Amino acid sequence: MDLATILAFTAAFFVFAASPGPDNMTIVARTISNGAASGIAYGAGTVVGILIFLILAVFGLSFIAAKMAIAMTVLRYGGAIYLIWMGISLWTAVSVVPDLQPISGRRGLLAIFATGIALNLGNPKMPLFYVALLPNVVGTSLDAGHLGVLTMVILAVEVVVIGGHVLLAGRARSLLRTPKIVRRVNCAAGGVMIGAGFAVVATR
């Protein structure tokens, strides 16, 4: 795999990863409401889901993912319901300034991480993205070595994209100094998460 091919894949994947969508909205909402660890946990889950599809695509197994319609539907709706539930929880949460707000425990972060994985595995557009991208940008002669290179590219891009969203949301979080402002932001973030949940359900 030459440098031009790697750069082409990097550019295409960056556009895909940075485009506005339920994942990026949820990362921002989780960071604002519960801190950077929460946003990073969800983002890490989405990356794992992306890498699973990459492995399937590289080894010619995308058709298996495409045939798993029922499992993907269950994952998608389950993840969407969890997002909506978290959004409603933000709407009803007690307004606490960030410095005093409890940080999500390990179990809570694992649940958020698992949600990120489930929503990406349940996204019917993911296998189609790789089926369309890999043959046209990378080519059809892929092996384990290429998988390693593509994995590194995806991780590097996602560090930039997820890190950027978490950083900006973290700065916004630092402005939350009164319960009244926290309440307004919680309602806004909750609305975003509820909207992201419905957006996931509407995905075809």
Disulfide bonds with the S-S distance in Angstrom:
none
